[in-house]
Amino acid sequence: MMNSIASAAMNMKAAEFSVQYSVALEKKAMDTIEMAAQELLEMLPDSPPMGQYIDTYA
């Protein structure tokens, strides 16, 4: 009886650690993607070039 309780507790802790690790990894990936998106937005010009438009109806 005691062995099964200890085993269940260890399995629960292992699952909890796995979830925490996955969440931390996802947060790190989201931070990296957000930083990359900010850099791309900074590379965009402030205003469109004057006199140069794209004809989307052609």
ABEGO torsion letter per residue (X at the ends): XAAAAAAAAAAAAAAAAAAAAAAAAAAAAAAAAAAAAAAAAAABBABBBBGBBBBAAX
